[in-house]
Amino acid sequence: MDRRNFLKAIALTGAALSIKESGAMTMMSQHFNAAPLAAAAGAYDLVAVMGGEPAAMFRKGIAEMGGMAKFVKKGQKVVVKPNIGWDKKPEFAGNTNPDLVAEIVRQCIKAGAKEVVVFDHTCDDWRKCYANSGIEAAAKAAGAKIVPAHEESYYRTVALPKGKSLKSTKIHEAILNCDVWINVPVLKNHGGAQMSISMKNHMGIVWDRGYFHSHDLQQCIADICTLEKAAVLNVVDAYRLMKTNGPRGKSEADVVMSKGLFISQDIVAVDTAATTFFNQVRDMPLESVGHLAKAQALKLGTMNIDKLKVKKIKM
């Protein structure tokens, strides 16, 4: 697929965003150009969906990944872990889109999940975050159980023998007690980590985030992803993205209506793809997001998206 056809395939319909002829665009093309168009559903390593509403994009994307039943089995206990870190309404893009969270919950239940739990270790008051993000109401309406994460008693120490800087940490019991979990971050800028996506979203399953910030943040973000119980699926919400002043944001001026979604089991690949997408809005070279290369060095996935089977969907 040449660059012109690729750009048509990823055009952001309905968004106040134009893709310019730039190095960022070229890099995006390089990363996705090798995707075979005729692969069977379920044979893809990464699916990118553009131009739709959150629930509809997920339905389309998960179908191309082989369906939710490929990842969630009948009778399993499932955790859906969005970003609910901030006392912000959905329009501010500080948290995962509630419609996306609800659709993932519905798909898990449809696949036969015995229980679906939703939680996050929030930065602002957890009650306000859960309520004002819209996630609590949406997830409950879809059939999920909402649990808190604001007390240390909810966490248990887990060793991370493959970690370089982070050798152990306390993990929320919901993750430790589930059969599978699904990682659902929102795509946004982060003042410390540069980008907050799937790997950074792991900080919401641990108790002591202070250690990360005082001991090589980029390495610790990679290290936490060596957790033995890896997410069975990473779903990046790029319906709205926060281009500046992340991770909390200051106003809706920080937000771009980008109408995108990325799905993969490869956490490095999906964050690489999402960062490349973000790079169309604001200059964010992959090398500036240090945890990507550090995670690849830990063999947690690949940044070489051109080696993967990628499906691009335009709605």
C-alpha positions as CSV (number, residue, x, y, z in Angstrom):
1,M,0.0,0.0,0.0
2,D,1.5,3.4,-1.0
3,R,1.5,6.4,1.2
4,R,-1.5,8.1,-0.5
5,N,-3.7,5.0,-0.1
6,F,-2.5,4.6,3.5
7,L,-3.4,8.1,4.4
8,K,-6.9,7.6,2.9
9,A,-7.2,4.4,5.0
10,I,-6.5,6.3,8.3
11,A,-8.2,9.6,7.5
12,L,-9.9,10.9,10.6
13,T,-13.4,11.6,9.5
14,G,-15.3,14.2,11.5
15,A,-12.2,15.3,13.4
16,A,-10.7,18.7,13.5
17,L,-7.4,17.3,12.5
18,S,-5.6,17.3,9.1
19,I,-2.6,15.0,8.4
20,K,0.2,17.1,7.0
21,E,3.1,16.0,4.8
22,S,5.7,15.5,7.4
23,G,8.2,13.1,8.9
24,A,5.6,12.0,11.4
25,M,3.3,10.9,8.5
26,T,6.2,9.1,6.8
27,M,7.0,7.3,10.0
28,M,3.3,6.3,10.5
29,S,3.3,4.8,6.9
30,Q,6.6,2.9,7.6
31,H,5.1,1.3,10.7
32,F,1.9,0.2,9.2
33,N,2.7,-0.3,5.5
34,A,3.5,-4.1,5.7
35,A,0.0,-5.1,6.8
36,P,-1.5,-7.9,4.7
37,L,-5.0,-7.0,3.6
38,A,-6.3,-10.6,3.0
39,A,-5.5,-12.2,6.4
40,A,-8.3,-14.0,8.1
41,A,-10.1,-12.5,11.1
42,G,-8.2,-13.4,14.2
43,A,-4.9,-13.7,12.4
44,Y,-3.9,-10.1,13.1
45,D,-1.3,-8.9,15.6
46,L,-2.7,-5.4,15.7
47,V,-6.0,-3.8,14.6
48,A,-6.4,0.0,14.1
49,V,-9.9,1.4,13.7
50,M,-10.6,4.9,12.7
51,G,-13.5,7.3,12.3
52,G,-16.3,5.7,14.4
53,E,-17.8,5.9,17.8
54,P,-16.1,4.1,20.7
55,A,-18.4,1.1,21.1
56,A,-18.8,0.6,17.3
57,M,-15.0,0.8,16.8
58,F,-14.4,-1.8,19.4
59,R,-17.0,-4.2,18.0
60,K,-15.4,-3.9,14.6
61,G,-11.9,-4.2,16.0
62,I,-12.5,-7.2,18.3
63,A,-14.2,-9.1,15.5
64,E,-11.1,-8.7,13.4
65,M,-9.0,-10.0,16.3
66,G,-11.1,-13.1,16.4
67,G,-13.9,-12.1,18.7
68,M,-13.9,-11.7,22.5
69,A,-14.4,-15.4,23.0
70,K,-10.8,-15.9,21.8
71,F,-9.6,-14.0,24.9
72,V,-12.3,-14.5,27.5
73,K,-13.6,-18.0,28.2
74,K,-16.9,-19.2,29.7
75,G,-16.9,-19.0,33.5
76,Q,-13.8,-16.8,33.9
77,K,-13.4,-13.9,36.2
78,V,-12.3,-10.9,34.2
79,V,-10.9,-7.5,35.1
80,V,-11.3,-4.5,32.7
81,K,-8.8,-1.9,33.8
82,P,-9.4,1.5,32.3
83,N,-7.7,4.8,33.3
84,I,-10.0,6.4,35.8
85,G,-7.3,8.5,37.4
86,W,-8.8,11.9,37.3
87,D,-11.9,13.8,38.5
88,K,-12.7,14.8,34.9
89,K,-15.6,14.4,32.6
90,P,-15.1,12.4,29.3
91,E,-14.7,15.6,27.2
92,F,-11.4,16.3,28.9
93,A,-9.9,12.9,27.8
94,G,-8.1,12.4,31.1
95,N,-9.8,9.0,31.5
96,T,-10.9,6.1,29.3
97,N,-14.1,6.7,27.3
98,P,-17.0,5.2,29.3
99,D,-18.8,4.0,26.2
100,L,-15.8,1.9,25.3
101,V,-15.5,0.5,28.8
102,A,-19.2,-0.5,28.8
103,E,-18.9,-2.2,25.4
104,I,-15.9,-4.2,26.5
105,V,-17.8,-5.3,29.6
106,R,-20.7,-6.3,27.5
107,Q,-18.5,-8.3,25.2
108,C,-16.9,-10.1,28.1
109,I,-20.3,-11.1,29.5
110,K,-21.5,-12.2,26.1
111,A,-18.4,-14.4,25.8
112,G,-19.5,-16.1,29.1
113,A,-17.5,-14.3,31.8
114,K,-18.7,-15.3,35.3
115,E,-17.8,-11.8,36.6
116,V,-16.3,-8.6,35.2
117,V,-14.6,-6.2,37.6
118,V,-13.6,-2.6,36.8
119,F,-11.2,-0.6,39.0
120,D,-8.3,1.9,39.0
121,H,-6.0,3.3,41.6
122,T,-7.0,6.9,41.1
123,C,-5.0,10.0,41.6
124,D,-7.9,12.3,42.6
125,D,-10.6,11.2,45.0
126,W,-11.7,7.8,43.8
127,R,-15.4,8.3,44.3
128,K,-15.4,11.5,42.3
129,C,-13.2,9.9,39.6
130,Y,-15.4,6.9,39.2
131,A,-18.6,9.1,39.1
132,N,-17.5,12.1,37.0
133,S,-15.6,10.0,34.4
134,G,-18.9,8.3,33.6
135,I,-17.2,5.0,33.9
136,E,-18.9,3.8,37.1
137,A,-22.4,4.2,35.8
138,A,-21.6,2.9,32.3
139,A,-19.8,-0.2,33.6
140,K,-22.5,-1.0,36.1
141,A,-25.2,-0.6,33.5
142,A,-23.2,-3.1,31.3
143,G,-23.1,-5.6,34.1
144,A,-19.7,-5.0,35.8
145,K,-18.8,-4.9,39.4
146,I,-17.0,-1.7,40.5
147,V,-14.4,-2.1,43.3
148,P,-12.2,0.6,45.0
149,A,-8.5,0.7,45.1
150,H,-7.7,3.5,47.6
151,E,-6.5,1.4,50.5
152,E,-3.2,-0.5,50.9
153,S,-5.0,-3.5,52.2
154,Y,-6.3,-4.2,48.7
155,Y,-2.8,-4.9,47.5
156,R,-0.3,-7.9,47.8
157,T,3.4,-7.9,47.2
158,V,4.5,-9.6,44.0
159,A,8.0,-10.3,42.9
160,L,9.2,-9.0,39.5
161,P,12.3,-11.0,38.8
162,K,12.7,-9.7,35.3
163,G,12.6,-6.1,36.4
164,K,15.7,-3.9,36.1
165,S,14.8,-1.2,38.6
166,L,11.5,-2.4,40.0
167,K,12.0,-5.8,41.6
168,S,8.8,-6.1,43.5
169,T,5.6,-4.1,44.1
170,K,2.2,-4.4,45.6
171,I,-0.5,-5.3,43.0
172,H,-4.3,-4.9,43.5
173,E,-6.0,-8.1,44.5
174,A,-8.5,-7.8,41.6
175,I,-5.7,-8.5,39.2
176,L,-4.2,-11.3,41.2
177,N,-7.5,-13.0,41.7
178,C,-8.9,-12.8,38.2
179,D,-8.5,-15.3,35.4
180,V,-7.7,-12.7,32.7
181,W,-7.6,-8.9,32.5
182,I,-8.0,-6.4,29.8
183,N,-5.9,-3.2,29.8
184,V,-7.9,-0.2,28.5
185,P,-5.9,3.1,28.6
186,V,-6.6,6.4,27.0
187,L,-4.1,7.9,24.7
188,K,-2.6,11.1,26.2
189,N,0.5,13.1,26.8
190,H,2.3,12.7,30.2
191,G,4.6,15.3,31.7
192,G,7.0,12.7,33.1
193,A,6.7,9.6,31.0
194,Q,6.0,11.6,27.8
195,M,3.1,9.3,26.9
196,S,0.5,7.5,29.0
197,I,-0.8,4.5,27.1
198,S,-1.0,0.7,27.9
199,M,2.3,0.3,29.8
200,K,1.8,3.5,31.8
201,N,-1.8,2.3,32.7
202,H,-0.2,-0.4,34.8
203,M,0.6,2.2,37.4
204,G,-3.1,2.0,38.2
205,I,-2.8,-1.6,39.4
206,V,0.0,-0.9,41.9
207,W,0.0,0.7,45.4
208,D,3.3,2.7,45.6
209,R,3.5,4.9,42.5
210,G,6.0,7.1,44.3
211,Y,8.8,4.5,43.8
212,F,8.3,4.8,40.0
213,H,8.8,8.6,40.0
214,S,11.9,8.4,42.2
215,H,13.7,5.4,40.6
216,D,13.9,5.8,36.8
217,L,10.3,6.3,35.7
218,Q,10.8,4.9,32.2
219,Q,12.5,1.8,33.4
220,C,9.9,1.2,36.1
221,I,7.1,1.5,33.6
222,A,8.7,-1.2,31.5
223,D,9.5,-3.3,34.6
224,I,5.9,-3.4,35.9
225,C,4.9,-4.9,32.5
226,T,7.0,-8.0,33.3
227,L,4.2,-9.0,35.7
228,E,3.6,-12.7,35.1
229,K,-0.1,-12.2,34.7
230,A,0.0,-10.0,31.6
231,A,-3.1,-8.4,30.1
232,V,-4.7,-10.7,27.7
233,L,-5.6,-7.7,25.5
234,N,-4.6,-4.1,25.3
235,V,-7.3,-1.7,23.9
236,V,-6.1,1.9,23.4
237,D,-8.8,4.5,23.5
238,A,-7.9,7.2,21.0
239,Y,-11.4,8.6,20.5
240,R,-10.3,11.8,22.2
241,L,-6.6,12.3,22.9
242,M,-4.9,14.7,25.2
243,K,-2.2,16.4,23.3
244,T,-0.8,18.7,26.0
245,N,-0.8,19.2,29.8
246,G,-1.1,15.5,30.5
247,P,-1.9,13.4,32.4
248,R,-4.6,15.6,34.0
249,G,-5.2,18.2,31.4
250,K,-6.3,21.8,32.0
251,S,-9.1,22.4,29.6
252,E,-10.8,21.0,26.5
253,A,-8.3,23.0,24.5
254,D,-5.8,20.2,25.4
255,V,-8.0,17.7,23.6
256,V,-8.2,16.5,19.9
257,M,-11.3,14.6,18.7
258,S,-9.3,11.9,16.9
259,K,-11.7,9.0,16.7
260,G,-9.2,6.1,16.8
261,L,-8.8,2.7,18.5
262,F,-5.9,0.3,18.7
263,I,-6.1,-3.3,19.8
264,S,-3.3,-5.8,20.3
265,Q,-1.9,-8.5,22.7
266,D,1.5,-7.0,22.1
267,I,1.8,-4.1,24.6
268,V,4.9,-2.7,23.0
269,A,3.5,-2.8,19.5
270,V,0.2,-1.2,20.5
271,D,1.9,1.6,22.4
272,T,4.3,2.2,19.5
273,A,1.4,2.4,17.1
274,A,-0.6,4.8,19.3
275,T,2.5,7.0,19.8
276,T,3.0,7.2,16.1
277,F,-0.7,8.2,15.7
278,F,-0.2,10.8,18.4
279,N,2.8,12.1,16.6
280,Q,0.5,13.4,13.9
281,V,-0.9,15.9,16.4
282,R,2.1,16.8,18.4
283,D,5.8,15.9,17.8
284,M,6.6,12.8,19.9
285,P,9.5,10.8,18.5
286,L,9.4,7.2,19.6
287,E,12.9,7.5,21.1
288,S,11.6,10.2,23.5
289,V,9.2,7.6,25.0
290,G,11.9,5.6,26.8
291,H,9.8,2.8,28.2
292,L,9.0,1.6,24.7
293,A,12.6,0.6,23.9
294,K,13.2,-0.6,27.5
295,A,10.1,-2.9,27.3
296,Q,11.3,-4.2,23.9
297,A,14.7,-4.9,25.5
298,L,12.9,-6.9,28.2
299,K,11.3,-8.9,25.3
300,L,7.8,-7.8,26.2
301,G,6.9,-7.0,22.6
302,T,8.2,-5.3,19.5
303,M,8.4,-1.8,18.2
304,N,8.9,-3.1,14.7
305,I,5.3,-2.9,13.6
306,D,6.2,-3.4,9.9
307,K,7.0,-7.0,10.9
308,L,3.5,-7.6,12.2
309,K,0.2,-8.5,10.6
310,V,-1.8,-5.3,10.9
311,K,-5.5,-4.6,10.0
312,K,-6.6,-1.0,9.3
313,I,-10.3,-0.3,9.4
314,K,-11.9,2.9,8.2
315,M,-15.5,3.5,9.5
